[in-house]
């Protein structure tokens, strides 16, 4: 698979060919059979999934894929196939979530004329492709702004994309270390009641950050980077009094940080550093939800040019498509 992936990367500039016919049919012609097989999937499972999502007729014929639907929907499916081809070229595989994402991003904007992805994050283990316009904006902000505050529901990529950008900057030696932090607040439990030493008490709260790292780089190398201090994972309480230089610092689950704590974290920024604050205001675990400082920090700081605020919603969810429906249902219930 590694050899296959490298072969495709050399040919990434060879576009697919599109042939429009009468009766609202469109043929997508592939120059590489292996790429066609990757996009179609075993026993045509990827095409069947596309058919189910779009209610269109999609067939595999020889070295091409035939689409029969309305002209508008043909364009959406065409762009989705381009997206999936690019995903296979970069990662050597297509997951079910990629199929949903390939359609969703073009259903939102039917005027999209192509799926050329310009904001790919290339990590040692995989390439990450932003799957919505909001995600693209977020990735650009992570690269360009000094402080980024992002809010939105679970599954919108807030933490994962930030960790990916931070890891690439570390490997490119643009920074010297990544700092990952979270408030140690979960479902009413306190650190003192958990068994073990301080690391064992803290690790369960920081597990999602570990998961993101291991998904992007090899386990042994991440462990080594943590051991030598290139990657530091610490609870928010440990950040007071520090100045972060040449660093990429992420505060995750910031909805569980107070106004004072977020101010403290933001003011740690030093020379050649970035700070990212992520959170979901709908999932506050603090005893008093009014103690959360996430929304207030957005209101106070959004006018500063150096600070970028990105607000995600259910349409940006890139986990299982049911997650988006769950988030939307809860939001509608809250409003009513």
C-alpha positions as CSV (number, residue, x, y, z in Angstrom):
1,X,0.0,0.0,0.0
2,X,2.9,2.4,0.8
3,X,4.4,1.8,-2.7
4,X,0.9,2.3,-4.3
5,X,0.5,5.6,-2.4
6,X,3.8,6.9,-3.5
7,X,3.0,6.0,-7.1
8,X,-0.2,8.0,-7.0
9,X,1.5,11.0,-5.5
10,X,3.8,11.2,-8.5
11,X,0.7,11.3,-10.7
12,X,-1.5,13.6,-8.6
13,X,-1.5,16.2,-11.4
14,X,-3.2,13.8,-13.8
15,X,-6.8,14.8,-13.6
16,X,-9.8,12.6,-14.1
17,X,-11.6,13.0,-17.4
18,X,-15.3,14.0,-17.4
19,X,-17.6,13.2,-20.4
20,X,-21.1,14.7,-20.4
21,X,-23.8,13.0,-22.5
22,X,-27.4,13.5,-23.2
23,X,-30.2,12.4,-20.8
24,X,-28.3,14.0,-17.8
25,X,-25.6,11.4,-17.7
26,X,-21.9,12.0,-16.8
27,X,-18.9,9.6,-17.1
28,X,-15.9,9.9,-14.9
29,X,-13.0,8.3,-16.6
30,X,-10.0,7.1,-14.6
31,X,-6.4,6.8,-16.1
32,X,-5.3,4.5,-13.2
33,X,-7.2,1.2,-12.6
34,X,-5.9,1.0,-9.0
35,X,-7.3,4.5,-8.3
36,X,-10.6,3.5,-9.8
37,X,-10.8,0.4,-7.6
38,X,-9.9,2.5,-4.5
39,X,-12.7,5.0,-5.2
40,X,-15.3,2.3,-6.2
41,X,-14.5,0.1,-3.2
42,X,-14.7,-3.6,-2.7
43,X,-17.8,-5.0,-4.3
44,X,-18.7,-1.4,-5.3
45,X,-19.5,-0.6,-1.7
46,X,-18.4,3.1,-1.9
47,X,-20.6,3.7,-5.0
48,X,-23.5,2.0,-3.3
49,X,-23.0,4.4,-0.3
50,X,-22.9,7.4,-2.7
51,X,-26.1,6.1,-4.3
52,X,-27.9,5.8,-1.0
53,X,-26.8,9.3,0.2
54,X,-27.6,11.1,-3.1
55,X,-30.6,9.0,-4.4
56,X,-28.8,9.0,-7.8
57,X,-27.9,6.1,-10.2
58,X,-24.2,5.4,-10.2
59,X,-22.5,2.6,-12.1
60,X,-19.0,1.2,-12.6
61,X,-18.2,0.4,-16.2
62,X,-14.7,-0.5,-17.4
63,X,-12.4,2.3,-16.4
64,X,-15.1,4.8,-15.7
65,X,-18.0,5.6,-13.3
66,X,-21.3,6.5,-14.9
67,X,-23.6,9.0,-13.1
68,X,-27.3,9.4,-14.0
69,X,-29.3,12.1,-12.2
70,X,-30.1,15.8,-12.5
71,X,-27.4,18.1,-13.8
72,X,-27.1,19.7,-10.4
73,X,-26.7,16.4,-8.6
74,X,-24.3,15.1,-11.2
75,X,-22.0,18.0,-10.4
76,X,-22.2,17.2,-6.7
77,X,-21.3,13.6,-7.2
78,X,-18.6,14.5,-9.7
79,X,-17.0,16.7,-7.0
80,X,-17.5,14.0,-4.4
81,X,-15.6,11.5,-6.6
82,X,-12.8,14.0,-7.1
83,X,-12.6,14.4,-3.3
84,X,-12.5,10.6,-2.8
85,X,-9.9,10.2,-5.4
86,X,-7.7,12.8,-3.7
87,X,-8.3,11.1,-0.3
88,X,-7.2,7.8,-1.8
89,X,-4.1,9.4,-3.4
90,X,-3.1,11.0,-0.1
91,X,-4.0,8.2,2.4
92,X,-4.2,5.0,0.4
93,X,-7.7,4.3,1.7
94,X,-11.2,5.6,1.9
95,X,-13.3,5.4,5.0
96,X,-17.1,5.6,5.3
97,X,-16.9,9.0,6.9
98,X,-15.0,10.3,3.9
99,X,-17.9,9.3,1.6
100,X,-20.4,11.3,3.8
101,X,-18.0,14.2,3.9
102,X,-17.4,14.2,0.1
103,X,-21.1,14.7,-0.5
104,X,-21.9,17.0,2.4
105,X,-19.4,19.7,1.6
106,X,-20.8,20.1,-1.9
107,X,-24.4,19.7,-1.0
108,X,-23.9,22.8,1.2
109,X,-22.5,24.8,-1.8
110,X,-23.7,23.5,-5.1
111,X,-21.7,26.2,-6.9
112,X,-18.4,24.5,-6.1
113,X,-16.8,23.8,-9.5
114,X,-14.0,21.5,-8.4
115,X,-12.6,19.8,-5.3
116,X,-9.0,21.0,-5.5
117,X,-7.9,20.9,-1.9
118,X,-5.4,23.7,-1.1
119,X,-5.3,23.3,2.7
120,X,-4.0,19.7,3.1
121,X,-2.2,19.1,6.4
122,X,0.5,16.4,5.7
123,X,1.5,14.5,8.8
124,X,3.8,11.4,8.8
125,X,0.9,9.0,9.2
126,X,-1.7,10.6,7.0
127,X,-2.8,13.7,5.1
128,X,-5.7,15.6,6.6
129,X,-8.1,17.3,4.2
130,X,-10.4,20.0,5.7
131,X,-14.0,18.9,4.9
132,X,-15.9,22.2,5.0
133,X,-15.4,25.8,4.2
134,X,-15.3,26.6,8.0
135,X,-12.6,23.9,8.5
136,X,-10.5,25.4,5.7
137,X,-10.9,28.9,7.3
138,X,-9.9,27.3,10.7
139,X,-6.7,25.7,9.2
140,X,-5.7,28.9,7.6
141,X,-6.2,30.8,10.9
142,X,-4.1,28.2,12.7
143,X,-1.3,28.9,10.3
144,X,-1.6,32.7,10.1
145,X,-3.0,34.0,13.4
146,X,-1.2,34.2,16.8
147,X,-4.3,33.3,18.9
148,X,-7.3,31.3,17.7
149,X,-10.5,30.8,19.6
150,X,-12.9,28.1,18.2
151,X,-16.2,26.9,19.5
152,X,-18.7,24.3,18.2
153,X,-20.1,20.9,18.8
154,X,-18.2,17.6,19.1
155,X,-16.9,16.1,15.9
156,X,-16.1,19.4,14.0
157,X,-12.4,18.9,14.1
158,X,-11.4,21.7,16.5
159,X,-8.9,19.7,18.4
160,X,-7.8,17.2,15.7
161,X,-6.9,19.9,13.2
162,X,-5.1,22.1,15.7
163,X,-3.0,19.1,16.8
164,X,-2.3,18.2,13.2
165,X,-1.1,21.8,12.3
166,X,0.9,22.0,15.5
167,X,2.6,18.6,14.8
168,X,3.6,19.7,11.2
169,X,5.0,22.9,12.6
170,X,7.1,21.0,15.1
171,X,8.4,18.5,12.6
172,X,9.3,21.4,10.2
173,X,11.1,23.0,13.2
174,X,9.0,26.2,13.0
175,X,8.4,25.8,16.7
176,X,10.3,23.9,19.5
177,X,7.4,22.2,21.3
178,X,3.7,21.5,21.4
179,X,1.8,22.1,24.7
180,X,-1.6,20.4,25.1
181,X,-3.7,21.4,28.0
182,X,-7.2,20.8,29.4
183,X,-9.1,21.8,32.6
184,X,-9.3,18.8,34.9
185,X,-13.0,18.9,35.1
186,X,-15.1,15.8,34.2
187,X,-18.6,14.8,35.4
188,X,-18.1,16.0,39.0
189,X,-15.0,14.0,39.8
190,X,-11.9,15.5,41.3
191,X,-8.3,14.6,40.8
192,X,-7.7,13.8,44.4
193,X,-10.3,11.0,44.4
194,X,-8.6,9.1,41.6
195,X,-5.9,6.5,42.4
196,X,-2.2,6.8,41.4
197,X,0.5,9.4,41.1
198,X,-0.1,12.8,39.5
199,X,0.5,11.5,35.9
200,X,-2.0,8.7,36.4
201,X,-4.5,11.1,37.8
202,X,-4.1,13.6,34.9
203,X,-3.9,11.2,32.0
204,X,-7.6,10.2,31.8
205,X,-8.6,13.9,31.3
206,X,-6.0,14.3,28.5
207,X,-6.8,11.0,26.7
208,X,-8.5,12.7,23.7
209,X,-5.3,14.7,23.1
210,X,-3.2,11.5,23.1
211,X,-5.6,9.9,20.7
212,X,-5.2,12.7,18.2
213,X,-1.4,12.5,18.4
214,X,-1.3,8.7,17.9
215,X,-3.7,9.0,14.9
216,X,-1.2,11.4,13.2
217,X,2.2,9.9,14.1
218,X,3.7,6.6,15.2
219,X,3.1,5.6,18.8
220,X,6.8,5.1,19.7
221,X,7.9,8.4,18.2
222,X,5.1,10.3,20.0
223,X,6.2,8.6,23.3
224,X,9.8,9.7,22.7
225,X,8.7,13.3,21.9
226,X,6.8,13.4,25.1
227,X,9.7,12.0,27.1
228,X,12.2,14.6,25.8
229,X,9.7,17.4,26.2
230,X,9.0,18.2,22.5
231,X,5.4,17.5,23.3
232,X,4.1,18.5,26.7
233,X,0.7,17.4,28.0
234,X,-0.5,19.1,31.2
235,X,-3.6,20.2,33.0
236,X,-4.5,23.9,32.9
237,X,-3.7,24.4,36.5
238,X,0.0,23.8,35.7
239,X,0.2,26.7,33.2
240,X,0.2,29.6,35.7
241,X,3.4,31.7,35.9
242,X,4.9,30.4,32.6
243,X,5.8,32.2,29.4
244,X,5.5,30.1,26.3
245,X,8.2,30.8,23.7
246,X,8.6,29.0,20.3
247,X,5.5,27.0,21.2
248,X,2.1,25.8,19.8
249,X,-0.2,25.7,22.8
250,X,-3.7,24.2,22.7
251,X,-6.3,24.5,25.5
252,X,-8.9,21.9,24.8
253,X,-12.4,21.7,26.4
254,X,-12.1,25.4,27.3
255,X,-15.9,25.5,28.1
256,X,-14.8,24.0,31.5
257,X,-12.3,26.8,32.1
258,X,-13.3,29.9,34.1
259,X,-12.9,33.5,32.7
260,X,-9.8,33.9,34.9
261,X,-8.3,30.6,33.7
262,X,-8.7,31.5,30.0
263,X,-7.2,34.9,30.6
264,X,-4.3,33.3,32.4
265,X,-3.7,30.8,29.5
266,X,-3.9,33.5,26.8
267,X,-1.4,35.7,28.5
268,X,1.2,32.9,28.6
269,X,1.9,33.7,24.9
270,X,5.5,34.5,24.2
271,X,7.8,35.1,21.2
272,X,7.1,33.0,18.1
273,X,4.2,31.2,19.7
274,X,0.6,30.4,18.9
275,X,-2.3,29.7,21.3
276,X,-5.4,27.8,20.4
277,X,-8.5,27.8,22.7
278,X,-11.2,25.2,21.8
279,X,-14.5,24.4,23.4
280,X,-18.1,23.4,23.1
281,X,-20.4,25.7,25.1
282,X,-23.2,23.1,25.1
283,X,-21.1,20.7,27.1
284,X,-20.1,22.6,30.3
285,X,-19.3,20.3,33.2
286,X,-18.6,23.1,35.8
287,X,-20.9,23.0,38.8
288,X,-22.2,26.5,37.8
289,X,-22.4,26.8,34.0
290,X,-22.2,30.6,34.3
291,X,-18.6,30.2,35.5
292,X,-17.5,29.2,32.0
293,X,-15.3,31.9,30.4
294,X,-15.3,30.7,26.8
295,X,-18.1,32.8,25.4
296,X,-17.0,35.9,27.3
297,X,-13.4,35.6,26.0
298,X,-14.9,35.6,22.4
299,X,-16.9,38.7,23.1
300,X,-14.0,40.6,24.7
301,X,-11.3,39.6,22.2
302,X,-13.0,39.2,18.8
303,X,-12.2,42.8,17.7
304,X,-8.4,42.2,17.9
305,X,-6.8,41.6,14.4
306,X,-4.3,39.2,15.8
307,X,-7.0,37.0,17.3
308,X,-9.3,34.8,15.1
309,X,-12.6,33.5,16.3
310,X,-14.1,30.5,14.4
311,X,-17.6,29.2,15.3
312,X,-18.5,25.8,14.0
313,X,-22.0,24.3,13.9
314,X,-23.7,20.9,13.2
315,X,-23.1,21.2,9.5
316,X,-19.3,21.0,10.1
317,X,-19.5,17.7,12.0
318,X,-17.2,15.2,10.3
319,X,-17.7,12.1,12.5
320,X,-20.5,9.7,11.9
321,X,-23.4,11.6,10.1
322,X,-25.7,10.7,13.0
323,X,-23.6,13.0,15.2
324,X,-24.7,16.0,13.2
325,X,-28.3,15.0,13.5
326,X,-28.0,14.5,17.3
327,X,-26.4,18.0,17.7
328,X,-29.0,19.6,15.6
329,X,-31.9,17.9,17.5
330,X,-30.5,19.0,20.8
331,X,-30.0,22.6,19.5
332,X,-33.6,22.7,18.3
333,X,-34.9,21.4,21.6
334,X,-32.9,24.0,23.5
335,X,-34.3,26.8,21.4
336,X,-37.9,25.6,21.9
